[in-house]
Structures are given as C-alpha cells and as structure tokens.
Amino acid sequence: MNNFHVYEAIGRGKHSTVYKGRKKKSIEYFAVKSVDKSQRSKVLNEDKKLPENSIHDLAYDLVKALQCRNL
Ligand SMILES: Nc1ncnc2c1ncn2[C@@H]1O[C@H](COP(=O)(O)OP(=O)(O)OP(=O)(O)O)[C@@H](O)[C@H]1O
C-alpha cells in the first residue's frame, strides 16, 4: 500500500470499500480495494472465481493465438 496514493471512496462491496488510487511517481490510476482483515480470505477467494464463460473465452483466445504462431 505504500506504493499508492489513495483518494476518495468510489464504491462499496459486501465486505470492502473501493478507493481511487494512483501509483506513486506515475500517472496510472487503480481501483484500490480495502478489506477488513477478518473478511480477507472470503473476499480473495471470491475474486479468484471467474465466470465459466470468461474461462471459455480465455481458452478460445489462447488456442487461436497458438494456432497463429504455428502457421
Ligand atoms: N475497477 C473498478 N473501477 C471502478 N469502480 C470499481 C472498481 N472495482 C470496484 N468498483 C466499485 O466498488 C464496488 C464494490 O466492488 P466489488 O465489485 O469488488 O464488490 P463486491 O465483490 O460486491 O464486494 P466484496 O468483495 O466486498 O464482497 C463496485 O460496485 C464498484 O462501484
């Protein structure tokens, strides 16, 4: 967190608050999610889950990219 300037809250989740953030010494902006420590594992596990169609789309793109390389 020391690498970011954190500005105003831009959203709230069930167990978290999302802030506007900027990486220090850059003009890159990020959404910075702040989670209560007691809810951390729950939120991290939720964010790891991708919808099934996203996984399918990623797999399709990967296969296409590999096919292009082998041409
Ligand atoms: N990348 C982003 N850019 C802008 N706003 C965002 C971004 N990510 C989250 N937000 C805002 O923060 C809100 C809550 O974020 P998020 O979707 O992570 O919540 P959640 O998954 O429902 O909650 P939790 O993780 O606490 O269970 C969103 O509804 C949205 O308004």
PDB file of the backbone (N, CA, C, O) and the ligand in Angstrom, with CONECT records:
HET    LIG  A 101      31
ATOM      1  N   MET A   1       0.818  -1.213   0.000  1.00  0.00           N
ATOM      2  CA  MET A   1       0.000   0.000   0.000  1.00  0.00           C
ATOM      3  C   MET A   1       0.850   1.261   0.000  1.00  0.00           C
ATOM      4  O   MET A   1       0.367   2.340  -0.342  1.00  0.00           O
ATOM      5  N   ASN A   2       2.124   1.125   0.386  1.00  0.00           N
ATOM      6  CA  ASN A   2       2.981   2.317   0.401  1.00  0.00           C
ATOM      7  C   ASN A   2       3.268   2.834  -1.003  1.00  0.00           C
ATOM      8  O   ASN A   2       3.755   3.951  -1.178  1.00  0.00           O
ATOM      9  N   ASN A   3       2.961   2.012  -2.000  1.00  0.00           N
ATOM     10  CA  ASN A   3       3.257   2.408  -3.377  1.00  0.00           C
ATOM     11  C   ASN A   3       2.137   3.207  -4.024  1.00  0.00           C
ATOM     12  O   ASN A   3       2.248   3.617  -5.179  1.00  0.00           O
ATOM     13  N   PHE A   4       1.050   3.430  -3.275  1.00  0.00           N
ATOM     14  CA  PHE A   4      -0.104   4.110  -3.854  1.00  0.00           C
ATOM     15  C   PHE A   4      -0.538   5.326  -3.043  1.00  0.00           C
ATOM     16  O   PHE A   4      -0.472   5.324  -1.814  1.00  0.00           O
ATOM     17  N   HIS A   5      -0.982   6.357  -3.744  1.00  0.00           N
ATOM     18  CA  HIS A   5      -1.730   7.437  -3.108  1.00  0.00           C
ATOM     19  C   HIS A   5      -3.183   6.984  -3.152  1.00  0.00           C
ATOM     20  O   HIS A   5      -3.664   6.548  -4.198  1.00  0.00           O
ATOM     21  N   VAL A   6      -3.876   7.081  -2.045  1.00  0.00           N
ATOM     22  CA  VAL A   6      -5.272   6.648  -2.006  1.00  0.00           C
ATOM     23  C   VAL A   6      -6.166   7.881  -1.852  1.00  0.00           C
ATOM     24  O   VAL A   6      -5.981   8.693  -0.946  1.00  0.00           O
ATOM     25  N   TYR A   7      -7.132   7.997  -2.752  1.00  0.00           N
ATOM     26  CA  TYR A   7      -8.034   9.157  -2.737  1.00  0.00           C
ATOM     27  C   TYR A   7      -9.415   8.748  -2.243  1.00  0.00           C
ATOM     28  O   TYR A   7      -9.526   7.911  -1.347  1.00  0.00           O
ATOM     29  N   GLU A   8     -10.462   9.321  -2.810  1.00  0.00           N
ATOM     30  CA  GLU A   8     -11.812   9.121  -2.273  1.00  0.00           C
ATOM     31  C   GLU A   8     -12.385   7.725  -2.560  1.00  0.00           C
ATOM     32  O   GLU A   8     -11.941   7.042  -3.484  1.00  0.00           O
ATOM     33  N   ALA A   9     -13.365   7.316  -1.767  1.00  0.00           N
ATOM     34  CA  ALA A   9     -14.061   6.053  -1.999  1.00  0.00           C
ATOM     35  C   ALA A   9     -14.891   6.172  -3.273  1.00  0.00           C
ATOM     36  O   ALA A   9     -15.571   7.174  -3.492  1.00  0.00           O
ATOM     37  N   ILE A  10     -14.827   5.119  -4.123  1.00  0.00           N
ATOM     38  CA  ILE A  10     -15.603   5.137  -5.369  1.00  0.00           C
ATOM     39  C   ILE A  10     -16.629   4.020  -5.404  1.00  0.00           C
ATOM     40  O   ILE A  10     -17.428   3.940  -6.336  1.00  0.00           O
ATOM     41  N   GLY A  11     -16.615   3.150  -4.391  1.00  0.00           N
ATOM     42  CA  GLY A  11     -17.610   2.075  -4.355  1.00  0.00           C
ATOM     43  C   GLY A  11     -17.522   1.274  -3.071  1.00  0.00           C
ATOM     44  O   GLY A  11     -16.517   1.312  -2.360  1.00  0.00           O
ATOM     45  N   ARG A  12     -18.581   0.556  -2.791  1.00  0.00           N
ATOM     46  CA  ARG A  12     -18.582  -0.297  -1.602  1.00  0.00           C
ATOM     47  C   ARG A  12     -19.097  -1.678  -1.957  1.00  0.00           C
ATOM     48  O   ARG A  12     -20.085  -1.820  -2.678  1.00  0.00           O
ATOM     49  N   GLY A  13     -18.414  -2.706  -1.438  1.00  0.00           N
ATOM     50  CA  GLY A  13     -18.859  -4.082  -1.625  1.00  0.00           C
ATOM     51  C   GLY A  13     -19.473  -4.591  -0.345  1.00  0.00           C
ATOM     52  O   GLY A  13     -19.727  -3.831   0.590  1.00  0.00           O
ATOM     53  N   LYS A  14     -19.709  -5.895  -0.315  1.00  0.00           N
ATOM     54  CA  LYS A  14     -20.314  -6.501   0.875  1.00  0.00           C
ATOM     55  C   LYS A  14     -19.378  -6.387   2.074  1.00  0.00           C
ATOM     56  O   LYS A  14     -19.818  -6.107   3.189  1.00  0.00           O
ATOM     57  N   HIS A  15     -18.065  -6.610   1.836  1.00  0.00           N
ATOM     58  CA  HIS A  15     -17.111  -6.623   2.937  1.00  0.00           C
ATOM     59  C   HIS A  15     -15.955  -5.657   2.679  1.00  0.00           C
ATOM     60  O   HIS A  15     -14.922  -5.755   3.341  1.00  0.00           O
ATOM     61  N   SER A  16     -16.100  -4.752   1.756  1.00  0.00           N
ATOM     62  CA  SER A  16     -14.951  -3.934   1.365  1.00  0.00           C
ATOM     63  C   SER A  16     -15.364  -2.536   0.909  1.00  0.00           C
ATOM     64  O   SER A  16     -16.531  -2.254   0.634  1.00  0.00           O
ATOM     65  N   THR A  17     -14.354  -1.683   0.844  1.00  0.00           N
ATOM     66  CA  THR A  17     -14.535  -0.352   0.255  1.00  0.00           C
ATOM     67  C   THR A  17     -13.496  -0.198  -0.849  1.00  0.00           C
ATOM     68  O   THR A  17     -12.338  -0.581  -0.680  1.00  0.00           O
ATOM     69  N   VAL A  18     -13.917   0.362  -1.974  1.00  0.00           N
ATOM     70  CA  VAL A  18     -13.003   0.541  -3.108  1.00  0.00           C
ATOM     71  C   VAL A  18     -12.695   2.031  -3.243  1.00  0.00           C
ATOM     72  O   VAL A  18     -13.594   2.872  -3.287  1.00  0.00           O
ATOM     73  N   TYR A  19     -11.396   2.331  -3.308  1.00  0.00           N
ATOM     74  CA  TYR A  19     -10.939   3.724  -3.388  1.00  0.00           C
ATOM     75  C   TYR A  19     -10.268   3.982  -4.734  1.00  0.00           C
ATOM     76  O   TYR A  19      -9.747   3.068  -5.373  1.00  0.00           O
ATOM     77  N   LYS A  20     -10.294   5.227  -5.141  1.00  0.00           N
ATOM     78  CA  LYS A  20      -9.495   5.641  -6.298  1.00  0.00           C
ATOM     79  C   LYS A  20      -8.045   5.706  -5.803  1.00  0.00           C
ATOM     80  O   LYS A  20      -7.770   6.261  -4.739  1.00  0.00           O
ATOM     81  N   GLY A  21      -7.124   5.135  -6.585  1.00  0.00           N
ATOM     82  CA  GLY A  21      -5.726   5.165  -6.180  1.00  0.00           C
ATOM     83  C   GLY A  21      -4.830   5.536  -7.340  1.00  0.00           C
ATOM     84  O   GLY A  21      -5.187   5.352  -8.504  1.00  0.00           O
ATOM     85  N   ARG A  22      -3.671   6.055  -7.014  1.00  0.00           N
ATOM     86  CA  ARG A  22      -2.678   6.357  -8.063  1.00  0.00           C
ATOM     87  C   ARG A  22      -1.329   5.819  -7.623  1.00  0.00           C
ATOM     88  O   ARG A  22      -0.879   6.056  -6.502  1.00  0.00           O
ATOM     89  N   LYS A  23      -0.690   5.082  -8.540  1.00  0.00           N
ATOM     90  CA  LYS A  23       0.639   4.548  -8.229  1.00  0.00           C
ATOM     91  C   LYS A  23       1.591   5.722  -8.061  1.00  0.00           C
ATOM     92  O   LYS A  23       1.624   6.624  -8.899  1.00  0.00           O
ATOM     93  N   LYS A  24       2.369   5.713  -6.975  1.00  0.00           N
ATOM     94  CA  LYS A  24       3.295   6.824  -6.728  1.00  0.00           C
ATOM     95  C   LYS A  24       4.289   6.977  -7.877  1.00  0.00           C
ATOM     96  O   LYS A  24       4.704   5.990  -8.484  1.00  0.00           O
ATOM     97  N   LYS A  25       4.654   8.181  -8.163  1.00  0.00           N
ATOM     98  CA  LYS A  25       5.591   8.542  -9.235  1.00  0.00           C
ATOM     99  C   LYS A  25       5.098   8.114 -10.607  1.00  0.00           C
ATOM    100  O   LYS A  25       5.899   7.882 -11.513  1.00  0.00           O
ATOM    101  N   SER A  26       3.777   8.008 -10.765  1.00  0.00           N
ATOM    102  CA  SER A  26       3.238   7.668 -12.080  1.00  0.00           C
ATOM    103  C   SER A  26       1.891   8.368 -12.255  1.00  0.00           C
ATOM    104  O   SER A  26       1.364   8.991 -11.333  1.00  0.00           O
ATOM    105  N   ILE A  27       1.351   8.241 -13.476  1.00  0.00           N
ATOM    106  CA  ILE A  27       0.011   8.787 -13.707  1.00  0.00           C
ATOM    107  C   ILE A  27      -0.975   7.639 -13.927  1.00  0.00           C
ATOM    108  O   ILE A  27      -2.030   7.824 -14.533  1.00  0.00           O
ATOM    109  N   GLU A  28      -0.619   6.452 -13.428  1.00  0.00           N
ATOM    110  CA  GLU A  28      -1.503   5.287 -13.555  1.00  0.00           C
ATOM    111  C   GLU A  28      -2.486   5.247 -12.389  1.00  0.00           C
ATOM    112  O   GLU A  28      -2.091   5.278 -11.223  1.00  0.00           O
ATOM    113  N   TYR A  29      -3.759   5.178 -12.721  1.00  0.00           N
ATOM    114  CA  TYR A  29      -4.801   5.120 -11.691  1.00  0.00           C
ATOM    115  C   TYR A  29      -5.310   3.690 -11.539  1.00  0.00           C
ATOM    116  O   TYR A  29      -5.400   2.944 -12.515  1.00  0.00           O
ATOM    117  N   PHE A  30      -5.638   3.320 -10.313  1.00  0.00           N
ATOM    118  CA  PHE A  30      -6.117   1.968  -9.999  1.00  0.00           C
ATOM    119  C   PHE A  30      -7.323   2.052  -9.081  1.00  0.00           C
ATOM    120  O   PHE A  30      -7.554   3.066  -8.423  1.00  0.00           O
ATOM    121  N   ALA A  31      -8.086   0.967  -9.048  1.00  0.00           N
ATOM    122  CA  ALA A  31      -9.101   0.810  -8.015  1.00  0.00           C
ATOM    123  C   ALA A  31      -8.413   0.061  -6.873  1.00  0.00           C
ATOM    124  O   ALA A  31      -7.882  -1.032  -7.073  1.00  0.00           O
ATOM    125  N   VAL A  32      -8.425   0.647  -5.685  1.00  0.00           N
ATOM    126  CA  VAL A  32      -7.761   0.034  -4.525  1.00  0.00           C
ATOM    127  C   VAL A  32      -8.843  -0.485  -3.587  1.00  0.00           C
ATOM    128  O   VAL A  32      -9.654   0.280  -3.065  1.00  0.00           O
ATOM    129  N   LYS A  33      -8.841  -1.808  -3.381  1.00  0.00           N
ATOM    130  CA  LYS A  33      -9.890  -2.423  -2.571  1.00  0.00           C
ATOM    131  C   LYS A  33      -9.388  -2.632  -1.147  1.00  0.00           C
ATOM    132  O   LYS A  33      -8.367  -3.283  -0.930  1.00  0.00           O
ATOM    133  N   SER A  34     -10.098  -2.086  -0.198  1.00  0.00           N
ATOM    134  CA  SER A  34      -9.720  -2.220   1.204  1.00  0.00           C
ATOM    135  C   SER A  34     -10.694  -3.183   1.887  1.00  0.00           C
ATOM    136  O   SER A  34     -11.909  -2.988   1.868  1.00  0.00           O
ATOM    137  N   VAL A  35     -10.116  -4.234   2.493  1.00  0.00           N
ATOM    138  CA  VAL A  35     -10.939  -5.286   3.077  1.00  0.00           C
ATOM    139  C   VAL A  35     -10.590  -5.460   4.545  1.00  0.00           C
ATOM    140  O   VAL A  35      -9.414  -5.464   4.910  1.00  0.00           O
ATOM    141  N   ASP A  36     -11.600  -5.602   5.385  1.00  0.00           N
ATOM    142  CA  ASP A  36     -11.360  -5.884   6.792  1.00  0.00           C
ATOM    143  C   ASP A  36     -10.611  -7.218   6.896  1.00  0.00           C
ATOM    144  O   ASP A  36     -10.953  -8.185   6.216  1.00  0.00           O
ATOM    145  N   LYS A  37      -9.576  -7.256   7.762  1.00  0.00           N
ATOM    146  CA  LYS A  37      -8.735  -8.465   7.844  1.00  0.00           C
ATOM    147  C   LYS A  37      -9.551  -9.727   8.092  1.00  0.00           C
ATOM    148  O   LYS A  37      -9.220 -10.789   7.564  1.00  0.00           O
ATOM    149  N   SER A  38     -10.593  -9.627   8.875  1.00  0.00           N
ATOM    150  CA  SER A  38     -11.394 -10.818   9.215  1.00  0.00           C
ATOM    151  C   SER A  38     -12.127 -11.378   7.989  1.00  0.00           C
ATOM    152  O   SER A  38     -12.517 -12.545   7.982  1.00  0.00           O
ATOM    153  N   GLN A  39     -12.313 -10.549   6.955  1.00  0.00           N
ATOM    154  CA  GLN A  39     -13.051 -10.983   5.753  1.00  0.00           C
ATOM    155  C   GLN A  39     -12.120 -11.260   4.583  1.00  0.00           C
ATOM    156  O   GLN A  39     -12.572 -11.595   3.488  1.00  0.00           O
ATOM    157  N   ARG A  40     -10.797 -11.117   4.821  1.00  0.00           N
ATOM    158  CA  ARG A  40      -9.828 -11.142   3.729  1.00  0.00           C
ATOM    159  C   ARG A  40      -9.901 -12.429   2.891  1.00  0.00           C
ATOM    160  O   ARG A  40      -9.995 -12.360   1.666  1.00  0.00           O
ATOM    161  N   SER A  41      -9.859 -13.600   3.542  1.00  0.00           N
ATOM    162  CA  SER A  41      -9.808 -14.850   2.769  1.00  0.00           C
ATOM    163  C   SER A  41     -11.085 -15.027   1.964  1.00  0.00           C
ATOM    164  O   SER A  41     -11.049 -15.504   0.830  1.00  0.00           O
ATOM    165  N   LYS A  42     -12.219 -14.639   2.553  1.00  0.00           N
ATOM    166  CA  LYS A  42     -13.503 -14.767   1.853  1.00  0.00           C
ATOM    167  C   LYS A  42     -13.485 -13.931   0.561  1.00  0.00           C
ATOM    168  O   LYS A  42     -13.858 -14.419  -0.506  1.00  0.00           O
ATOM    169  N   VAL A  43     -13.050 -12.679   0.672  1.00  0.00           N
ATOM    170  CA  VAL A  43     -13.052 -11.773  -0.494  1.00  0.00           C
ATOM    171  C   VAL A  43     -12.033 -12.231  -1.532  1.00  0.00           C
ATOM    172  O   VAL A  43     -12.316 -12.200  -2.729  1.00  0.00           O
ATOM    173  N   LEU A  44     -10.832 -12.663  -1.082  1.00  0.00           N
ATOM    174  CA  LEU A  44      -9.817 -13.108  -2.044  1.00  0.00           C
ATOM    175  C   LEU A  44     -10.301 -14.332  -2.804  1.00  0.00           C
ATOM    176  O   LEU A  44     -10.069 -14.438  -4.008  1.00  0.00           O
ATOM    177  N   ASN A  45     -10.970 -15.258  -2.125  1.00  0.00           N
ATOM    178  CA  ASN A  45     -11.491 -16.446  -2.804  1.00  0.00           C
ATOM    179  C   ASN A  45     -12.570 -16.072  -3.806  1.00  0.00           C
ATOM    180  O   ASN A  45     -12.617 -16.634  -4.900  1.00  0.00           O
ATOM    181  N   GLU A  46     -13.444 -15.127  -3.447  1.00  0.00           N
ATOM    182  CA  GLU A  46     -14.500 -14.689  -4.387  1.00  0.00           C
ATOM    183  C   GLU A  46     -13.882 -14.096  -5.640  1.00  0.00           C
ATOM    184  O   GLU A  46     -14.331 -14.383  -6.750  1.00  0.00           O
ATOM    185  N   ASP A  47     -12.837 -13.254  -5.471  1.00  0.00           N
ATOM    186  CA  ASP A  47     -12.244 -12.574  -6.617  1.00  0.00           C
ATOM    187  C   ASP A  47     -11.477 -13.523  -7.522  1.00  0.00           C
ATOM    188  O   ASP A  47     -11.234 -13.211  -8.688  1.00  0.00           O
ATOM    189  N   LYS A  48     -11.083 -14.711  -6.979  1.00  0.00           N
ATOM    190  CA  LYS A  48     -10.365 -15.682  -7.812  1.00  0.00           C
ATOM    191  C   LYS A  48     -11.313 -16.376  -8.772  1.00  0.00           C
ATOM    192  O   LYS A  48     -10.886 -16.869  -9.816  1.00  0.00           O
ATOM    193  N   LYS A  49     -12.605 -16.422  -8.430  1.00  0.00           N
ATOM    194  CA  LYS A  49     -13.561 -17.147  -9.261  1.00  0.00           C
ATOM    195  C   LYS A  49     -13.885 -16.357 -10.515  1.00  0.00           C
ATOM    196  O   LYS A  49     -14.310 -15.204 -10.437  1.00  0.00           O
ATOM    197  N   LEU A  50     -13.686 -16.973 -11.671  1.00  0.00           N
ATOM    198  CA  LEU A  50     -14.061 -16.330 -12.928  1.00  0.00           C
ATOM    199  C   LEU A  50     -15.353 -16.981 -13.419  1.00  0.00           C
ATOM    200  O   LEU A  50     -15.527 -18.188 -13.254  1.00  0.00           O
ATOM    201  N   PRO A  51     -16.251 -16.219 -14.009  1.00  0.00           N
ATOM    202  CA  PRO A  51     -17.431 -16.843 -14.579  1.00  0.00           C
ATOM    203  C   PRO A  51     -17.013 -17.873 -15.636  1.00  0.00           C
ATOM    204  O   PRO A  51     -15.999 -17.698 -16.312  1.00  0.00           O
ATOM    205  N   GLU A  52     -17.807 -18.953 -15.774  1.00  0.00           N
ATOM    206  CA  GLU A  52     -17.426 -20.037 -16.672  1.00  0.00           C
ATOM    207  C   GLU A  52     -17.217 -19.542 -18.105  1.00  0.00           C
ATOM    208  O   GLU A  52     -16.297 -19.997 -18.785  1.00  0.00           O
ATOM    209  N   ASN A  53     -18.068 -18.610 -18.574  1.00  0.00           N
ATOM    210  CA  ASN A  53     -17.898 -18.136 -19.959  1.00  0.00           C
ATOM    211  C   ASN A  53     -16.593 -17.358 -20.143  1.00  0.00           C
ATOM    212  O   ASN A  53     -16.040 -17.347 -21.243  1.00  0.00           O
ATOM    213  N   SER A  54     -16.082 -16.697 -19.073  1.00  0.00           N
ATOM    214  CA  SER A  54     -14.795 -15.998 -19.178  1.00  0.00           C
ATOM    215  C   SER A  54     -13.679 -17.008 -19.383  1.00  0.00           C
ATOM    216  O   SER A  54     -12.777 -16.793 -20.192  1.00  0.00           O
ATOM    217  N   ILE A  55     -13.745 -18.128 -18.635  1.00  0.00           N
ATOM    218  CA  ILE A  55     -12.717 -19.159 -18.772  1.00  0.00           C
ATOM    219  C   ILE A  55     -12.756 -19.721 -20.192  1.00  0.00           C
ATOM    220  O   ILE A  55     -11.713 -19.956 -20.802  1.00  0.00           O
ATOM    221  N   HIS A  56     -13.969 -19.936 -20.714  1.00  0.00           N
ATOM    222  CA  HIS A  56     -14.113 -20.445 -22.075  1.00  0.00           C
ATOM    223  C   HIS A  56     -13.513 -19.460 -23.073  1.00  0.00           C
ATOM    224  O   HIS A  56     -12.781 -19.870 -23.973  1.00  0.00           O
ATOM    225  N   ASP A  57     -13.810 -18.158 -22.929  1.00  0.00           N
ATOM    226  CA  ASP A  57     -13.288 -17.137 -23.846  1.00  0.00           C
ATOM    227  C   ASP A  57     -11.761 -17.080 -23.789  1.00  0.00           C
ATOM    228  O   ASP A  57     -11.100 -16.957 -24.820  1.00  0.00           O
ATOM    229  N   LEU A  58     -11.201 -17.171 -22.569  1.00  0.00           N
ATOM    230  CA  LEU A  58      -9.737 -17.130 -22.430  1.00  0.00           C
ATOM    231  C   LEU A  58      -9.104 -18.336 -23.114  1.00  0.00           C
ATOM    232  O   LEU A  58      -8.088 -18.205 -23.798  1.00  0.00           O
ATOM    233  N   ALA A  59      -9.708 -19.512 -22.929  1.00  0.00           N
ATOM    234  CA  ALA A  59      -9.176 -20.731 -23.545  1.00  0.00           C
ATOM    235  C   ALA A  59      -9.239 -20.615 -25.067  1.00  0.00           C
ATOM    236  O   ALA A  59      -8.299 -20.999 -25.762  1.00  0.00           O
ATOM    237  N   TYR A  60     -10.351 -20.084 -25.584  1.00  0.00           N
ATOM    238  CA  TYR A  60     -10.523 -19.929 -27.034  1.00  0.00           C
ATOM    239  C   TYR A  60      -9.446 -18.984 -27.594  1.00  0.00           C
ATOM    240  O   TYR A  60      -8.824 -19.279 -28.615  1.00  0.00           O
ATOM    241  N   ASP A  61      -9.236 -17.846 -26.913  1.00  0.00           N
ATOM    242  CA  ASP A  61      -8.224 -16.877 -27.362  1.00  0.00           C
ATOM    243  C   ASP A  61      -6.831 -17.498 -27.354  1.00  0.00           C
ATOM    244  O   ASP A  61      -6.025 -17.262 -28.253  1.00  0.00           O
ATOM    245  N   LEU A  62      -6.563 -18.303 -26.315  1.00  0.00           N
ATOM    246  CA  LEU A  62      -5.255 -18.937 -26.198  1.00  0.00           C
ATOM    247  C   LEU A  62      -5.020 -19.919 -27.350  1.00  0.00           C
ATOM    248  O   LEU A  62      -3.945 -19.933 -27.951  1.00  0.00           O
ATOM    249  N   VAL A  63      -6.019 -20.729 -27.649  1.00  0.00           N
ATOM    250  CA  VAL A  63      -5.902 -21.694 -28.751  1.00  0.00           C
ATOM    251  C   VAL A  63      -5.678 -20.951 -30.061  1.00  0.00           C
ATOM    252  O   VAL A  63      -4.822 -21.346 -30.853  1.00  0.00           O
ATOM    253  N   LYS A  64      -6.438 -19.874 -30.303  1.00  0.00           N
ATOM    254  CA  LYS A  64      -6.284 -19.089 -31.538  1.00  0.00           C
ATOM    255  C   LYS A  64      -4.871 -18.517 -31.634  1.00  0.00           C
ATOM    256  O   LYS A  64      -4.253 -18.555 -32.699  1.00  0.00           O
ATOM    257  N   ALA A  65      -4.367 -17.993 -30.532  1.00  0.00           N
ATOM    258  CA  ALA A  65      -3.021 -17.392 -30.531  1.00  0.00           C
ATOM    259  C   ALA A  65      -1.975 -18.449 -30.859  1.00  0.00           C
ATOM    260  O   ALA A  65      -1.046 -18.193 -31.625  1.00  0.00           O
ATOM    261  N   LEU A  66      -2.128 -19.650 -30.273  1.00  0.00           N
ATOM    262  CA  LEU A  66      -1.169 -20.728 -30.547  1.00  0.00           C
ATOM    263  C   LEU A  66      -1.256 -21.176 -31.995  1.00  0.00           C
ATOM    264  O   LEU A  66      -0.234 -21.466 -32.616  1.00  0.00           O
ATOM    265  N   GLN A  67      -2.489 -21.236 -32.549  1.00  0.00           N
ATOM    266  CA  GLN A  67      -2.651 -21.636 -33.954  1.00  0.00           C
ATOM    267  C   GLN A  67      -1.956 -20.638 -34.874  1.00  0.00           C
ATOM    268  O   GLN A  67      -1.301 -21.028 -35.840  1.00  0.00           O
ATOM    269  N   CYS A  68      -2.103 -19.334 -34.568  1.00  0.00           N
ATOM    270  CA  CYS A  68      -1.463 -18.294 -35.396  1.00  0.00           C
ATOM    271  C   CYS A  68       0.056 -18.453 -35.377  1.00  0.00           C
ATOM    272  O   CYS A  68       0.720 -18.284 -36.400  1.00  0.00           O
ATOM    273  N   ARG A  69       0.603 -18.782 -34.190  1.00  0.00           N
ATOM    274  CA  ARG A  69       2.063 -18.930 -34.070  1.00  0.00           C
ATOM    275  C   ARG A  69       2.575 -20.102 -34.878  1.00  0.00           C
ATOM    276  O   ARG A  69       3.706 -20.083 -35.362  1.00  0.00           O
ATOM    277  N   ASN A  70       1.732 -21.140 -35.027  1.00  0.00           N
ATOM    278  CA  ASN A  70       2.174 -22.354 -35.718  1.00  0.00           C
ATOM    279  C   ASN A  70       1.987 -22.285 -37.230  1.00  0.00           C
ATOM    280  O   ASN A  70       2.373 -23.220 -37.931  1.00  0.00           O
ATOM    281  N   LEU A  71       1.408 -21.209 -37.754  1.00  0.00           N
ATOM    282  CA  LEU A  71       1.176 -21.108 -39.200  1.00  0.00           C
ATOM    283  C   LEU A  71       2.487 -20.909 -39.957  1.00  0.00           C
ATOM    284  O   LEU A  71       2.482 -20.803 -41.183  1.00  0.00           O
TER     285      LEU A  71
HETATM  286  N1  LIG A 101     -12.056  -1.279 -11.039  1.00  0.00           N
HETATM  287  C1  LIG A 101     -13.048  -0.527 -10.537  1.00  0.00           C
HETATM  288  N2  LIG A 101     -13.272   0.709 -11.025  1.00  0.00           N
HETATM  289  C2  LIG A 101     -14.249   1.483 -10.510  1.00  0.00           C
HETATM  290  N3  LIG A 101     -15.064   1.121  -9.512  1.00  0.00           N
HETATM  291  C3  LIG A 101     -14.881  -0.104  -9.002  1.00  0.00           C
HETATM  292  C4  LIG A 101     -13.863  -0.986  -9.469  1.00  0.00           C
HETATM  293  N4  LIG A 101     -13.935  -2.134  -8.759  1.00  0.00           N
HETATM  294  C5  LIG A 101     -14.950  -1.967  -7.899  1.00  0.00           C
HETATM  295  N5  LIG A 101     -15.526  -0.755  -8.029  1.00  0.00           N
HETATM  296  C6  LIG A 101     -16.663  -0.227  -7.263  1.00  0.00           C
HETATM  297  O1  LIG A 101     -16.694  -0.801  -5.976  1.00  0.00           O
HETATM  298  C7  LIG A 101     -17.899  -1.533  -5.784  1.00  0.00           C
HETATM  299  C8  LIG A 101     -17.631  -2.784  -4.985  1.00  0.00           C
HETATM  300  O2  LIG A 101     -16.583  -3.533  -5.568  1.00  0.00           O
HETATM  301  P1  LIG A 101     -16.626  -5.097  -5.801  1.00  0.00           P
HETATM  302  O3  LIG A 101     -17.264  -5.396  -7.092  1.00  0.00           O
HETATM  303  O4  LIG A 101     -15.250  -5.611  -5.591  1.00  0.00           O
HETATM  304  O5  LIG A 101     -17.592  -5.549  -4.633  1.00  0.00           O
HETATM  305  P2  LIG A 101     -18.145  -6.980  -4.229  1.00  0.00           P
HETATM  306  O6  LIG A 101     -17.334  -8.056  -4.864  1.00  0.00           O
HETATM  307  O7  LIG A 101     -19.597  -6.963  -4.424  1.00  0.00           O
HETATM  308  O8  LIG A 101     -17.887  -6.914  -2.681  1.00  0.00           O
HETATM  309  P3  LIG A 101     -16.965  -7.759  -1.695  1.00  0.00           P
HETATM  310  O9  LIG A 101     -15.642  -8.046  -2.402  1.00  0.00           O
HETATM  311  O10 LIG A 101     -16.781  -6.845  -0.514  1.00  0.00           O
HETATM  312  O11 LIG A 101     -17.743  -8.991  -1.396  1.00  0.00           O
HETATM  313  C9  LIG A 101     -18.427  -1.794  -7.174  1.00  0.00           C
HETATM  314  O12 LIG A 101     -19.811  -1.922  -7.189  1.00  0.00           O
HETATM  315  C10 LIG A 101     -17.970  -0.565  -7.926  1.00  0.00           C
HETATM  316  O13 LIG A 101     -18.866   0.511  -7.700  1.00  0.00           O
CONECT  286  287
CONECT  287  286  288  292
CONECT  288  287  289
CONECT  289  288  290
CONECT  290  289  291
CONECT  291  290  292  295
CONECT  292  287  291  293
CONECT  293  292  294
CONECT  294  293  295
CONECT  295  291  294  296
CONECT  296  295  297  315
CONECT  297  296  298
CONECT  298  297  299  313
CONECT  299  298  300
CONECT  300  299  301
CONECT  301  300  302  303  304
CONECT  302  301
CONECT  303  301
CONECT  304  301  305
CONECT  305  304  306  307  308
CONECT  306  305
CONECT  307  305
CONECT  308  305  309
CONECT  309  308  310  311  312
CONECT  310  309
CONECT  311  309
CONECT  312  309
CONECT  313  298  314  315
CONECT  314  313
CONECT  315  296  313  316
CONECT  316  315
END
